[in-house]
Amino acid sequence: KQEVTQIPAALSVPEGENLVLNCSFTDSAIYNLQWFRQDPGKGLTSLLLIQSSQREQTSGRLNASLDKSSGRSTLYIAASQPGDSATYLCAVQSGTYKYIFGTGTRLKVLA
Amino acid sequence: SAVISQKPSRDICQRGTSLTIQCQVDSQVTMMFWYRQQPGQSLTLIATANQGSEATYESGFVIDKFPISRPNLTFSTLTVSNMSPEDSSIYLCSVGVGGNEQYFGPGTRLTVT
């Protein structure tokens, strides 16, 4: 059974810092991995999708990497801003369209 | 990509009643999904809804409690039946696009008193 864990559970950093969020999964047989952002009381916004054959994806200040063999993904946020404050979720696709979500990292960027 | 809307955005309901949540997509999609996010928790898949067939429920979720309709390729409903306070959650619908990426609606925040 696929299990997805995110570390740390919560993170508070001053504005401008570069930071790394971690996601680990127990079954390396995944189709892809997707990172989402969730603002309080809101739905999910897709940030980056990494196919199983890819090593990383970049969008603006965000960079996500994937190491299937070790069951790990990282989301790197450069030059963090207060607007980046949100909960970040990773999800792995283990079957056709079926996603298993991680526990999330609550990020707070202080001005 | 896909743009998804949900109605209602939030509701407060009494124990024992039912609520139907609507999900509308701006394009035709084969597969739609319903998730539950309990307070302080991550997302849990309730069921997969394909147009023209019965919904497929995940372990721990049953059709009598969470009946789902999928009348066409742009619309689905989820009903939360005979509600109890334990059903208080955010309910989200999502769609799969291009075989991989999932897009989510804004969610419906349900409080059961």
HADDOCK unambig.tbl for C-alpha pairs under 7 A between the chains (distance, minus, plus):
assign (segid A and resid 42 and name CA) (segid B and resid 106 and name CA) 5.60 0.50 0.50
assign (segid A and resid 42 and name CA) (segid B and resid 107 and name CA) 6.39 0.50 0.50
assign (segid A and resid 43 and name CA) (segid B and resid 104 and name CA) 6.39 0.50 0.50
assign (segid A and resid 43 and name CA) (segid B and resid 105 and name CA) 5.87 0.50 0.50
assign (segid A and resid 43 and name CA) (segid B and resid 106 and name CA) 3.98 0.50 0.50
assign (segid A and resid 43 and name CA) (segid B and resid 107 and name CA) 5.18 0.50 0.50
assign (segid A and resid 44 and name CA) (segid B and resid 104 and name CA) 5.67 0.50 0.50
assign (segid A and resid 46 and name CA) (segid B and resid 103 and name CA) 6.69 0.50 0.50
assign (segid A and resid 49 and name CA) (segid B and resid 101 and name CA) 6.76 0.50 0.50
assign (segid A and resid 97 and name CA) (segid B and resid 96 and name CA) 6.40 0.50 0.50
assign (segid A and resid 97 and name CA) (segid B and resid 99 and name CA) 6.95 0.50 0.50
assign (segid A and resid 97 and name CA) (segid B and resid 100 and name CA) 6.44 0.50 0.50
assign (segid A and resid 101 and name CA) (segid B and resid 42 and name CA) 6.58 0.50 0.50
assign (segid A and resid 101 and name CA) (segid B and resid 43 and name CA) 6.03 0.50 0.50
assign (segid A and resid 102 and name CA) (segid B and resid 42 and name CA) 6.60 0.50 0.50
assign (segid A and resid 103 and name CA) (segid B and resid 41 and name CA) 6.88 0.50 0.50
assign (segid A and resid 103 and name CA) (segid B and resid 42 and name CA) 5.24 0.50 0.50
assign (segid A and resid 104 and name CA) (segid B and resid 42 and name CA) 6.71 0.50 0.50
